Amino acid sequence: MIEVFVTVNFLDRNYQTNVIVNKEMTWKKIKKIAEQQVKKQWDI
């Protein structure tokens, strides 16, 4: 497992979040998880 920091643009703002993933996980999946985390936290 590794910790990856990802910057996500959501509602024209940039948010930085960290994602803990397997080393084998693709960048596409990591980005999707990060986007889901930010949306879950900031979506009203």
MMTF fields as JSON, N, C-alpha, C and O atoms, coordinates in Angstrom:
{
  "mmtfVersion": "1.0.0",
  "mmtfProducer": "UNKNOWN",
  "numBonds": 175,
  "numAtoms": 176,
  "numGroups": 44,
  "numChains": 1,
  "numModels": 1,
  "chainsPerModel": [1],
  "groupsPerChain": [44],
  "chainIdList": ["A"],
  "bondAtomList": [4, 2, 8, 6, 12, 10, 16, 14, 20, 18, 24, 22, 28, 26, 32, 30, 36, 34, 40, 38, 44, 42, 48, 46, 52, 50, 56, 54, 60, 58, 64, 62, 68, 66, 72, 70, 76, 74, 80, 78, 84, 82, 88, 86, 92, 90, 96, 94, 100, 98, 104, 102, 108, 106, 112, 110, 116, 114, 120, 118, 124, 122, 128, 126, 132, 130, 136, 134, 140, 138, 144, 142, 148, 146, 152, 150, 156, 154, 160, 158, 164, 162, 168, 166, 172, 170],
  "bondOrderList": [1, 1, 1, 1, 1, 1, 1, 1, 1, 1, 1, 1, 1, 1, 1, 1, 1, 1, 1, 1, 1, 1, 1, 1, 1, 1, 1, 1, 1, 1, 1, 1, 1, 1, 1, 1, 1, 1, 1, 1, 1, 1, 1],
  "groupList": [{"groupName": "MET", "atomNameList": ["N", "CA", "C", "O"], "elementList": ["N", "C", "C", "O"], "formalChargeList": [0, 0, 0, 0], "bondAtomList": [1, 0, 2, 1, 3, 2], "bondOrderList": [1, 1, 2], "singleLetterCode": "M", "chemCompType": "L-PEPTIDE LINKING"}, {"groupName": "ILE", "atomNameList": ["N", "CA", "C", "O"], "elementList": ["N", "C", "C", "O"], "formalChargeList": [0, 0, 0, 0], "bondAtomList": [1, 0, 2, 1, 3, 2], "bondOrderList": [1, 1, 2], "singleLetterCode": "I", "chemCompType": "L-PEPTIDE LINKING"}, {"groupName": "GLU", "atomNameList": ["N", "CA", "C", "O"], "elementList": ["N", "C", "C", "O"], "formalChargeList": [0, 0, 0, 0], "bondAtomList": [1, 0, 2, 1, 3, 2], "bondOrderList": [1, 1, 2], "singleLetterCode": "E", "chemCompType": "L-PEPTIDE LINKING"}, {"groupName": "VAL", "atomNameList": ["N", "CA", "C", "O"], "elementList": ["N", "C", "C", "O"], "formalChargeList": [0, 0, 0, 0], "bondAtomList": [1, 0, 2, 1, 3, 2], "bondOrderList": [1, 1, 2], "singleLetterCode": "V", "chemCompType": "L-PEPTIDE LINKING"}, {"groupName": "PHE", "atomNameList": ["N", "CA", "C", "O"], "elementList": ["N", "C", "C", "O"], "formalChargeList": [0, 0, 0, 0], "bondAtomList": [1, 0, 2, 1, 3, 2], "bondOrderList": [1, 1, 2], "singleLetterCode": "F", "chemCompType": "L-PEPTIDE LINKING"}, {"groupName": "THR", "atomNameList": ["N", "CA", "C", "O"], "elementList": ["N", "C", "C", "O"], "formalChargeList": [0, 0, 0, 0], "bondAtomList": [1, 0, 2, 1, 3, 2], "bondOrderList": [1, 1, 2], "singleLetterCode": "T", "chemCompType": "L-PEPTIDE LINKING"}, {"groupName": "ASN", "atomNameList": ["N", "CA", "C", "O"], "elementList": ["N", "C", "C", "O"], "formalChargeList": [0, 0, 0, 0], "bondAtomList": [1, 0, 2, 1, 3, 2], "bondOrderList": [1, 1, 2], "singleLetterCode": "N", "chemCompType": "L-PEPTIDE LINKING"}, {"groupName": "LEU", "atomNameList": ["N", "CA", "C", "O"], "elementList": ["N", "C", "C", "O"], "formalChargeList": [0, 0, 0, 0], "bondAtomList": [1, 0, 2, 1, 3, 2], "bondOrderList": [1, 1, 2], "singleLetterCode": "L", "chemCompType": "L-PEPTIDE LINKING"}, {"groupName": "ASP", "atomNameList": ["N", "CA", "C", "O"], "elementList": ["N", "C", "C", "O"], "formalChargeList": [0, 0, 0, 0], "bondAtomList": [1, 0, 2, 1, 3, 2], "bondOrderList": [1, 1, 2], "singleLetterCode": "D", "chemCompType": "L-PEPTIDE LINKING"}, {"groupName": "ARG", "atomNameList": ["N", "CA", "C", "O"], "elementList": ["N", "C", "C", "O"], "formalChargeList": [0, 0, 0, 0], "bondAtomList": [1, 0, 2, 1, 3, 2], "bondOrderList": [1, 1, 2], "singleLetterCode": "R", "chemCompType": "L-PEPTIDE LINKING"}, {"groupName": "TYR", "atomNameList": ["N", "CA", "C", "O"], "elementList": ["N", "C", "C", "O"], "formalChargeList": [0, 0, 0, 0], "bondAtomList": [1, 0, 2, 1, 3, 2], "bondOrderList": [1, 1, 2], "singleLetterCode": "Y", "chemCompType": "L-PEPTIDE LINKING"}, {"groupName": "GLN", "atomNameList": ["N", "CA", "C", "O"], "elementList": ["N", "C", "C", "O"], "formalChargeList": [0, 0, 0, 0], "bondAtomList": [1, 0, 2, 1, 3, 2], "bondOrderList": [1, 1, 2], "singleLetterCode": "Q", "chemCompType": "L-PEPTIDE LINKING"}, {"groupName": "LYS", "atomNameList": ["N", "CA", "C", "O"], "elementList": ["N", "C", "C", "O"], "formalChargeList": [0, 0, 0, 0], "bondAtomList": [1, 0, 2, 1, 3, 2], "bondOrderList": [1, 1, 2], "singleLetterCode": "K", "chemCompType": "L-PEPTIDE LINKING"}, {"groupName": "TRP", "atomNameList": ["N", "CA", "C", "O"], "elementList": ["N", "C", "C", "O"], "formalChargeList": [0, 0, 0, 0], "bondAtomList": [1, 0, 2, 1, 3, 2], "bondOrderList": [1, 1, 2], "singleLetterCode": "W", "chemCompType": "L-PEPTIDE LINKING"}, {"groupName": "ALA", "atomNameList": ["N", "CA", "C", "O"], "elementList": ["N", "C", "C", "O"], "formalChargeList": [0, 0, 0, 0], "bondAtomList": [1, 0, 2, 1, 3, 2], "bondOrderList": [1, 1, 2], "singleLetterCode": "A", "chemCompType": "L-PEPTIDE LINKING"}],
  "groupTypeList": [0, 1, 2, 3, 4, 3, 5, 3, 6, 4, 7, 8, 9, 6, 10, 11, 5, 6, 3, 1, 3, 6, 12, 2, 0, 5, 13, 12, 12, 1, 12, 12, 1, 14, 2, 11, 11, 3, 12, 12, 11, 13, 8, 1],
  "groupIdList": [1, 2, 3, 4, 5, 6, 7, 8, 9, 10, 11, 12, 13, 14, 15, 16, 17, 18, 19, 20, 21, 22, 23, 24, 25, 26, 27, 28, 29, 30, 31, 32, 33, 34, 35, 36, 37, 38, 39, 40, 41, 42, 43, 44],
  "secStructList": [7, 3, 3, 3, 3, 3, 3, 3, 3, 3, 6, 6, 3, 3, 3, 3, 3, 3, 3, 3, 3, 7, 6, 6, 7, 7, 2, 2, 2, 2, 2, 2, 2, 2, 2, 2, 2, 2, 2, 2, 2, 2, 7, 7],
  "xCoordList": [0.854, 0.0, 0.895, 1.928, 0.46, 1.177, 0.181, -1.005, 0.677, -0.146, 0.191, 1.354, -0.841, -0.661, -1.438, -2.599, -0.796, -1.477, -1.945, -1.174, -3.226, -3.83, -4.531, -5.211, -4.365, -5.098, -6.289, -6.141, -7.477, -8.724, -9.409, -9.537, -9.85, -10.619, -12.093, -12.612, -12.77, -14.19, -14.867, -14.466, -15.882, -16.613, -15.654, -15.74, -14.741, -13.757, -12.811, -12.273, -12.612, -11.642, -10.769, -11.22, -9.521, -8.595, -8.537, -8.378, -8.665, -8.593, -7.51, -7.408, -6.702, -5.683, -6.161, -6.589, -6.083, -6.511, -5.486, -4.748, -5.445, -4.55, -5.376, -6.472, -4.808, -5.471, -4.484, -3.334, -4.916, -4.069, -4.507, -5.652, -3.569, -3.899, -2.812, -1.722, -3.14, -2.144, -1.173, -1.539, 0.05, 1.056, 0.654, 1.058, -0.129, -0.504, -1.666, -1.969, -2.311, -3.489, -3.098, -2.071, -3.929, -3.642, -3.951, -4.73, -3.308, -3.521, -4.985, -5.517, -5.636, -7.043, -7.929, -8.817, -7.679, -8.467, -8.158, -9.055, -6.884, -6.49, -7.194, -7.735, -7.183, -7.823, -9.322, -9.901, -9.951, -11.391, -11.708, -12.673, -10.905, -11.106, -10.952, -11.752, -9.926, -9.693, -10.872, -11.317, -11.374, -12.526, -13.759, -14.505, -13.966, -15.107, -14.979, -15.97, -13.769, -13.549, -13.881, -14.558, -13.4, -13.639, -15.125, -15.677, -15.772, -17.205, -18.011, -18.944, -17.655, -18.372, -18.223, -19.167, -17.045, -16.789, -17.428, -17.922, -17.433, -17.827, -19.16, -19.672, -19.739, -21.011, -22.133, -22.269, -22.919, -24.012, -25.329, -26.377],
  "yCoordList": [-1.182, 0.0, 1.239, 1.288, 2.234, 3.499, 4.644, 4.492, 5.781, 6.974, 7.915, 8.251, 8.336, 9.205, 10.493, 10.453, 11.638, 12.923, 13.336, 13.323, 13.707, 14.036, 15.389, 15.653, 16.237, 17.497, 17.301, 16.858, 17.637, 17.431, 18.786, 19.559, 19.064, 20.27, 19.927, 19.047, 20.629, 20.388, 21.726, 22.498, 22.01, 23.285, 24.465, 25.451, 24.351, 25.395, 25.732, 26.838, 24.798, 24.958, 23.718, 22.618, 23.899, 22.773, 22.288, 23.079, 21.004, 20.38, 19.309, 18.554, 19.255, 18.218, 17.163, 17.481, 15.916, 14.809, 13.689, 13.59, 12.862, 11.708, 10.431, 10.314, 9.485, 8.217, 7.105, 7.146, 6.127, 4.98, 3.834, 3.383, 3.37, 2.387, 1.328, 1.471, 0.26, -0.761, -0.217, 0.634, -0.7, -0.253, -0.582, 0.12, -1.626, -2.07, -1.274, -1.43, -0.432, 0.285, 1.313, 1.982, 1.429, 2.361, 3.8, 4.048, 4.741, 6.166, 6.548, 7.378, 5.952, 6.243, 5.908, 6.681, 4.756, 4.35, 5.225, 5.576, 5.575, 6.44, 7.787, 8.303, 8.354, 9.648, 9.57, 10.497, 8.472, 8.3, 8.255, 8.874, 7.53, 7.448, 8.824, 9.212, 9.566, 10.905, 11.828, 12.581, 11.768, 12.592, 12.24, 13.125, 10.954, 10.523, 11.044, 11.466, 11.017, 11.509, 12.993, 13.421, 13.769, 15.212, 15.51, 16.349, 14.833, 15.057, 14.701, 15.417, 13.606, 13.176, 14.209, 14.462, 14.797, 15.755, 17.116, 17.755, 17.58, 18.949, 19.082, 20.196, 18.013, 18.106, 18.35, 17.647, 19.351, 19.721, 19.209, 19.41],
  "zCoordList": [0.0, 0.0, 0.0, 0.667, -0.77, -0.809, -0.666, -0.957, -0.219, -0.085, -1.232, -1.454, -1.959, -3.118, -2.872, -2.464, -3.12, -3.013, -4.397, -5.356, -4.494, -5.782, -5.662, -4.671, -6.665, -6.732, -7.657, -8.797, -7.15, -7.895, -8.073, -7.123, -9.308, -9.565, -9.405, -10.093, -8.488, -8.229, -8.025, -7.154, -8.812, -8.769, -8.93, -8.199, -9.895, -10.219, -9.074, -9.014, -8.182, -7.094, -7.049, -7.371, -6.648, -6.539, -5.1, -4.17, -4.933, -3.616, -3.663, -4.63, -2.606, -2.527, -1.541, -0.432, -1.953, -1.102, -1.194, -2.175, -0.19, -0.243, -0.365, 0.182, -1.102, -1.36, -1.024, -1.461, -0.262, 0.06, -0.851, -0.798, -1.692, -2.721, -2.82, -2.267, -3.544, -3.856, -4.895, -5.707, -4.873, -5.844, -7.272, -8.199, -7.469, -8.805, -9.409, -10.592, -8.617, -9.097, -10.16, -10.043, -11.194, -12.282, -11.859, -10.939, -12.567, -12.267, -12.475, -11.738, -13.467, -13.751, -12.544, -12.186, -11.928, -10.753, -9.546, -8.78, -9.379, -8.255, -8.379, -7.402, -9.587, -9.81, -9.543, -8.976, -9.946, -9.727, -8.23, -7.78, -7.468, -6.016, -5.389, -4.537, -5.804, -5.266, -5.573, -4.707, -6.803, -7.179, -6.348, -5.93, -6.113, -5.302, -3.867, -3.27, -3.316, -1.953, -1.846, -0.912, -2.807, -2.775, -2.955, -2.244, -3.896, -4.111, -2.868, -2.501, -2.228, -1.028, 0.09, 0.839, 0.195, 1.269, 0.988, 1.917, -0.27, -0.57, -1.286, -1.392, -1.774, -2.485, -1.486, -0.484, -1.783, -0.863, -1.418, -0.805]
}
